[in-house]
Amino acid sequence: MNEKPDNNKQKNLGALLLGLVLLLAFNALILPNLGAPAMKDADYSYFLEQVDEGNVQKVEITDSTVNFTTDDEQVYSAVRIDDPDLVERLSKDGNIEFSGVSTQPSTLQTFLFAWVLPIVIMVIVWNIIFKSLGKRMGGLGNAMSFGKSNAKIYVKAQTGKTFDDVAGQDEAKEALKEIVDFLHTPEKYAEIGADLPKGALLVGPPGTGKTLLAQAVAGEAEVPFFSISGSEFVEMFVGMGAAKVRDLFSQAAEKAPCIVFIDEIDTIGKKRDGNISGNDEREQTLNQLLTEMDGFDGKKGVVILAATNRPESLDPALLRPGRFDRRIPAELPDLAGREAILRVHAKKVRLSEDIDFNAIARATAGASGAELANIVNEAALRAVRNGRSAVDQSDLEESVEVVIAGYQRKNAVISRKEKEIIAYHEIGHALVAAMQKDSAPVHKITIIPRTSGALGYTMQVDEGEKFLMTKEEALAKLATLTGGRSAEELIFNTCTSGASNDIEQATKLARAMVTRYGMSETFDMLALETVSNKYLGGDSSLACSPETAARIDDEVNSIVKSAHAKAVKILSDNIEKLHELAHYLLDKETITGEEFMAILNS
C-alpha cells in the first residue's frame, strides 16, 4: 500500500525539524573546536621568558595567538601582542622553529564542515532512529505517521484459518457462511437485488474465539483481511483517529472484496452521553466511522466485522440497520462444543490411546475455548515434566485442576491439626452433596493446597449438560456450600476462615434467587436487580427502594440459614461416615468420587 502525499509531507516534517536543530548545534558547538590541539593558556610575558631561557622548541604565530611548544612537549597558547621585535628575537636564538599560520578557513572547508557533514549526520540519524527503532517499538516512528491506519493485512496463506479450525461455535459459523458466500459470488445477490448487511458484530465472553471466527471467514472467502484494534484509533491529537478511519476504509475500497475486522470496537463505539469534555477525539472517531459505513457501497464486497465483550455499551447509531445490524453471538461452548474444541487443540500434541475427552469436557463446564486450549497445553507441559513422550488422561485431569485452582503447593507446611480441619471441611461438602438427590455427583476430593489460595476442594461433575437450574437444585447447592462450615462447627465446635469462598458463593446464589430468579416467597416474580456487562462477570445493581433492599437482605439471610441448618442435620445423621471418610482423606490426601461412594455405601 502506498502512502498518500499528505502523509509523506507530515512524516518528513519531523525529520526536517530535527535536521535544522542538529545543524545549528553543530555549527555553534562542534565546528569551532574541530582540529584544535589540546593546549594550555599562558601570558605573553611567560612566552617571552621561555624564549629568553631557551626552553622553546617551536612557535606558530596566528592572527590572534602565539602557540609555542616547550622542551617538555607542552603546548601553550598566548594572546598575540603587537611586537615588531618578535621575529628578530626568535631568529637570534637559532634553535627555534617558527612559522605563521592563517586561521581563516577556506571556502571549501567551510562548506564541507558547516553544511555537507551535518546533512549526512541528519540522514544517518533519521534512518537509524526513526525507521529501525520506530518500527520495532511503535513509538516515535508512529507519531510521525499521522492519519495513517495501522491495520495489518493478511491473506489466506498468512492466517491459515478456516471453519475447520473453529469448534464449539456452530451457530456462529452458520451465520457467517452467508458472508463467505457473498464474497465468493456477489453477482448472485446483485441479480435479485439483495444487499448483504454491511457490518456484523461478534459478541461474547473473552476467549470464545471471536477473532478466530473473523480470520476463518477471511480464510474461507480467500480475500484480504484487514485487522485493527479499536484502541489504535485513539490518538492524543484531536482528528487523528478520524483520519485513520478514513484511511482504513480507503484501503479497503482499493482491496475489495475484502474483510475489515475491528477488535474491541467498544473502545471507540461507546454511547455518546452529551457531556462536554476538553478532548472529543473519541467522539469524532465514532462519527467518522458512522459516516464511512454509510458512504461505501456494500455491493463492492467490503464486509465490516467487529468484536466486543460489552455490546450494551455501544452507541445505538452504530447498531441501527445499515451498519452493524447483524449480531452474531459467540457464547461459551456446551458439552459437545467443549469436547470438539479439546479435539481440535489436541491435534497439535501427541496423545496416548486411552484419552476420554468427554470426561474432561464434563469437568470443564463454563470454560471458554481459550481456557480449553490452555488445558491441553498444560497437559503437554506436564507430560514433558514427567518424562513421557505422550499426553495421557492423568495429564489432562491435572491440567483441569491447574486451570481451576492453580498448581500444587508442594512446599506448603500445614500442621496436623489444620489438615484435620481441612479434611473434615471437604468431606462435609461431599457428604452433604451425596445425601441430596438434586446435587451433582462428587468427582474428586483433595486437601492438597493450591497456588490460588485453596487449601483443598471438592469437585462435582454433572453427568450431562444443564442449561436450567431448578429451585430444588439451587437449595441443594446452598446446603452443599454450607456443608464445610457445618462440619467444622459439628466436630470442632468452632469455625475458621476457610469457608470464606463458600460463604461468598452461597450469599451470591441466595441473593440471585430472590432478586433475579423469582424464587422468593415474599417477592414472587419481581425483578429487583439489574445486571450489566454480562460477558465480563456481570455487575449487578439493585433497582428498588431502601426499604425493599432491607427486606431482601432479611430473606437472603433466611435462605442461607435454612441451608446451613439442613447441612448440619445431614452431617449429624451421618456422623460416623463423616469421621470415617475424613480420616481416610487425611491419610490419602486425594480420593476419587468412586472411592468416596464406595466407603459411603459400605
N, C-alpha and C positions, 0 to 999 in steps of 0.2 A: 504494500500500500504506500502510495506516495503522499508526502506531507503537502499541505497547501502552502502557497507563497506567504500568506499572512503568518502562518505558524513558523515558517522559516525565519521571517523578519524578527518575530518576537524571540525566537530561540537564539538568534545571533546577537540580540541586543545586550544580553548579559556578557557575552564574550567581548564585545566592543568596549563596554564599560570597564571590564577587568583589564583589558589591554592598555587603556589610557592610564589607569591607576599605576600599573606596573611601569609604564613608560616614564611617567613623571617621577616615580620613586627612583628609577634607575638613573635618570639624568641628574637628579638632585643629590643623591646619596652615594651612588656607586661610581659613576663615571669620573668625578673629580679625583678619586683616590686610586684609579686604575694605574698600575705601573709605578706608583710612588714607593721608593725604598723606605725601609724602616730606619729612622734616624732620630737623633736627639736634638732638641733645641739648644742653641748656645748664643752668647752675646758676641758682637763683632770684636769687642776688646779681647775676649778669650781666643778668638780666631787669630788675631794679630800676635797675641802672646805665644800661642803654639807655633806660629810661623817663626818667630824670633828664636824660640828654643830649639827649632829644628825637629819638631815632633810631627810635622805634617808630610804625608806622602803624596796626596792627590787633592786637587781643588777643581770644582766645577762652578763657574760663575754664570748665573742665570740673570734674567731681567730684574728679579726682585730679591734673590737669595744668593748666599755663598755657601755651597755644600763642600765640606772638606773631610778627608779621611786621615785619622791619626795613625801613629805607628802600631797601636794596639788594635787596628782594624775597626775602630768605632767611627761611625759616620755621624757628622754633626751638620746642622743647618743654622746659619745666622742670617739675619736680615741685612741685605746689602746697603751699604752707605757709600755715598759718592766719594770715592777715594782715588784721586788721579795717580797716586804713587803705588797703587796695589800691584800692578803688573811688574813694575821695576823691582819691588821688594821680593816678589816671588821669583823673578829671574835671578836675582842676586844669590839666592840660596843654591841654585843649581841642581838640587835633588828633588824638587817638587814638580810633579806633572800637573799642569793646569790648562784649562780649556774653557771656552764659552759655549753655553747651551741655550738654545732658544726654547722657551716654554709654550710658545704659541703652536697648537696642534694644526696639522694640515687639514685642508678641506675634506679630503677623502677619509682621514682618520675620524674626523668629527661626524661625518655621515654614517660611517660604519658603526661606531660605538654608540652614537646617540639615537639612531633610527633603525638600522637593519638588525642589530643584535637584540634590542627589546622586542621587535616584532617576532623574531624567531622564538624567543623565550615565551611570548604570549601564545603562539601556536602550539608549542610543546605542552604548556600548562593546560590549554583547552583540551587537547587530545587525551591527556592522561587523566586529569581530574574529572572533567565534565562528561566524557564518554565512558571510560572504563569504570571509574568509581560510581558515577551516577547511575549506570545501568544495573550494577550489582546491588546497590543499596536503595535505589529508588528515591534518592534524596534530592540533592541539588540539581541533578540532571533532569529529574521530572519536573522540578519547579520551573525550568526554562521552557517546558513544552506546554505552555498554557493553551487550554481549549482542545487538546488532543486526547481522545479517549484511550484508555489503557486496556481495551478489550483484547483478550487473547483469542486468536483464530485457530481452530482445529479443523482437520478434515478426518474422514473415517479412519485413515491409516494411523492418525495420531491418537484419537480417542480409543479406537479398537473396541467400542462398546456397542452391543446390540441388545435387543429384548431378551436374548438368551442369558445375558449376564444379570438380568433383573428377576428376582424371585420374590414371592410373597406380596406382589402388588398387581395381581391380575386385573382388577377393575381399572386401575390407573393405566395399565398398558393397553387395555381395550379402548379407553377413551383417547389415548394418544395415537392409536393406529390410524384414525381418520386423518390426523395431521400428516402422518407419513404418506398416506395415500394421496393427499392433496399435493404434497411436494413432488411426488413421483409423476402424477398425471393431473396437473391443474386444469388442462383443457376439458376434462370430463365434467368438472364442476362449472366451468365457464359456459359450457354449452347449455346447461339447464338454468343458468343464471344465479347459481348459488354462490354466496360469499362465505368462505371459511372464517370463523372467528379470528380476529387479528391477534388476540392475546389469550393465553391460557395460564391460569395461576395454580401452581402446585402448593398445596398447604398440608401441613402435618407436623408431628413432633420432630425434634432433631434426630438425625441418624436413620431416618426411614427411607432414604435413597432418592430424594428429590433431584439432586444434582445428577445422580446416576441415570435417572429416568430421562432427563433432558439430553444427556450425552447419548443415550441409547436411541432417542428419536433421531438425532443427527446422524448416528451410525447407520440406522435403518434406511433413512432417506438419502444417505450419501451426499449430503450438502454441507457447505461450510458452517461451522458452529462458532458463533461469537459468544464468549463467556466473560462476564464482568460482574463485580460485586457492587451492591448499592453504595457501599462506603467509599468507593473510588470516585463517585460523582461529587462527594462533599469536599469542597475546597475552602481555603482560608479567604480567598478573594471572591467578592460577590460577582456572579455572572460566569465564573469558570465552569461550574457544574453544568449549567445550561449549555455552554459551548461544547462540553464533552458529549452531552446528549445529542446535539445537532451533528457532531462529527460521527458518532456511533451509527446513527440512522443513515447518514450519507454513505458510510462504508457499506452498510447492509444493503442499501439500494444498488450499489455497484456490484455486489456479490450475489444478488438474488438469482435463483431461490436460495434461501439460507435461513438459519435459526439464530435468533438473538436471545441469549439467556442472561437474565439479571437475577443474581442470587441476593437474598436478604433485601428484597425490594422495600421492606418497611422502613429501611434507613432513610429513604428519600420520599416514600409514599405515605407518610403519616398524615392523619387528618389535619386540615388547616383550621385552627381554632380562632383565628382572627386577632390573636394577641400581637401587638406591635413590638418588635424587637429591633436591636441595633443591627443585626445581620440576618437578612431574609434570604440567604443563599439557598437553604434547603427548599423553601417555597418556590423560588424561581426555578430551581432544577425540576421540581414536580410539575410546575406549569409548562415548562418546555417539553417534558415527557408526554404530558397530555396532548399538547399541540402536535407533536411529531406522530403520535399514534393516530390522530385524526387525519393527518396530512398525507400519509403514504397509502398507496393502493394495495389492498390485500390480495388482489389477483396476481400481483407480481411474484408472489411466493416468499414474502418475508413474514415469518411467524415469530411472535414475541412470546417467550416463555419466561415466567418469573417464579421464584420460590420464596416462601416466608413461613415463619413459625407463629406469626401474630396477624392473621387475616382481619381480626376485628379492629385493628388499629389503622387500617388503610383508609385513605380518603375515598368517599363514595364516588367521586368523579372518576376515580381510577377503575372502579368496578362496574361502571354502567355499560350497557350494550354498546358494542363498537370498540371497546378497549379490552380490559381483562374480564370478559363476560362469561368465561368458562372456568369453573373451579374444579380442579381435579384433586381429590383427597389422596394423600399418601399416609395411610394410617398404620398403626402398629400391627404387625402381622399376626394372624391367627395360628392355630396349631399346625395346620397343613403348610401355611406360609413359612413358619419358623423352620419346619423340617426341610422345606425346599431351599431356604436360604442357607442352612447348615450344609446341605449337599453341594450347593454352588461353591461356597468358600472352601469346602473340604477337597475339591478337585485340585487345589494348589498344594496340598500336603499329602504325604504318604500315610496311608491308613492300614491298620490290621483288619482282619476279615470279620471280627466279631463286634463291629460298631452298630449300635442301636440309636439311630438319630431321633427316633420317635420319643425315646426316654429322655433325651436331652431337650427336645422341643417341649415336652410336658413340664420339665423342671424350669423352663425359662419363660413362663407366662409374663407378658408385658414387656419383653425385651425387644429392642429395635434391631434393624438389620446391622447397624454398626456394632452394637453390643454382641450380636451373634458372630460377626466376623472376628471380633476381639476374642471371643471364647475359643474359636477354632485356632487362632494364632497362639493363645496362651497354652492350649493343649500341645501344640507342636513344640513350643519352647520347653514345656515340662518334659516331654519325651526326650529331647536333646539333653536336658539336665540329668535325666536318669539313665542316660547312656543307651537309649533304644533308637532303632532306625525307623520306627513306625509309631504312629499315634494309636493308642488303644482306648478302650472305654473308660478306664480309670483316669486317664489324662483329661478327657472331655468332662467327666463328672467333677474333677477337682477344679478345672478351669471355670466351671459354672460357679462354684463357691468362691473362687478368687474374684470374679467379676462382681458377685453379690456382696461378699463380706470382706474381701481383701485376702492377702497372703497369711499363712500361719505364722504366728509369733513364736518361733521355736525357742527363743531365749527368755521368754517371759517367765518369771519366777512367781508362782502363786502358792500361797500356803495351803496346807491340807484342809484347814477349816473353811477357807474361801472356796476351794474346789468342791467341798461337800455342799456348800450353799448353792453353788452354780449347778451342780448335778441335780439337786432336788428342784431347783428352779426350772430347769429344762424338762425334767420328767413331769413336772406339774403341767407345763404346756401340753406335752404329748399325751398325758393321761386324760386330761380334760377333753382334748380333741378326739381321742379314741372312744370315749364314752358318750359321744354325741353323734347322732345319725346324720346331721346336716354339716359335718365338718369334713375337710379333705383328709385323706389318709396320710399318716406320718411316713415320711420317706427316709429321714436321717436325723440323728441327734448327736451333737458333739459338744464337748466342753473345752475344746482346744481354742485358745484365744486367737483372734484375727486382727490384722492391722487396721481395720475400720473402727476398732474400739470394742467390738463384740467379744465378750468373754466366753460365749457359747451360743448356740442357736438350735432351733428345731425347724427342720424343713418339711413342709407339707406340699404334696403334689397331687393335683386333681387327676382323675382317670381320663377325663376328656376336657374339651374346651368349653368354658362357660362365658356367656355374654350377659347374663342377668344374675342378680343376687336377690334371693327372697328375704323376707323379714326374718324367717327362722334361721337362715344361713348367717345373716348379719348378727343375730343374737348369739348364735353358736360361736362365731368368730370372736365376739366380745368376751365370751366366757373363756375361750382359749387364751386370749391375750392377758386376761387377769389370772390365769392358772399359775404362772410363775410366782407372782407376789403371794398368791394364796398358799402355795406350798411353803414359802418362807415363813409366813405367819403361823401355819399349822405345825410345822416341825420345830422351828427355832424361836417361836414367839417374838419375832421381830421382823423388820423389813429393811431392805437395802436399796441402794441407788441403782442396782442392776435392772430394775424394772422401768427405768425412765422412758426407754423407747416404747415399751409395751403400753405404758400409760398414755403416751402421746398418740399412738395409733388408735387406742381404744376411744380416747376423747374425740379424735377427729372423726372416727366412724360413727359414734353416737350422735355427734352434732349433725353430721350429714343426714342421718336417719330422721332427725327432727326438722331440719331446715330445708333439705333438698329432696329427700326420697319420699316424703309424705308417709313415713312410718311412725307417726306420732299419734298418741291417743288424744292429746289436747288440741293440737293444731290441724289434725286431719291432713288435707291435701294442699295446705298453704305453702307457697314458695317464699321462704323467709331469708334466703341468701342468694346472692348472685356470684357467678364465677367468671373471672376474666383470665385471659392467657391460658386457655385450657391445654394448649400444646406445650406450655412451659411450666408445668407444675400446678397451674390453676390457683390463682389468688382469689380468695373468697371475701366477700364483704356483706354484712347484714343489711337487709332492706326492711327494717321495722323500727318501731318506737323503742325507747329505752325500757319502758315497762314490759314490752313483749320480749326484749332481749333478756331481761331478768327471769322471765318465765321459761325461756328456752334453756337458760343455764340450770334452772331447777330440774327440768325434765331430763336434760343430758346427765346430770348428776344422779337422778333416779335410775336411769337405764344402766349406767355403769355400775352403780351399787348392786342392782339386781343381778347383773352378770357376775360380779365379784362373789356374791353370796352363793350363786349357783356353782361356781368353780370350787368354793370351799366345801360345799356339800358333796360334790363328786369326789373330791380328794379324801374327805373324811370317810366316805363309804368304801373307799378302796385304799385305805392307809397301808395295808400290808404290801400290796403291789407297788405302792409308791416307794416304800423302803427297799423292796427287792430290786426294783428297776434302777433306783438311784445308786445303790451300792454296785450294781452291775456296770452302770455307766461310769462310775467313779474308777473302777478297775480298768475298763476298756478304753475310756475317754471318747470313743466314737462307736456308735452302734447303728445298724441299718433299721429300716422300718420293719423288715421281716423278723429280725432278732427281737425287736420291741414287742411285736404282736405275738410271737411265739411264747415269750415269758408271760405276757399279759393273759394269754388264753390257756396257759398250762395249769 
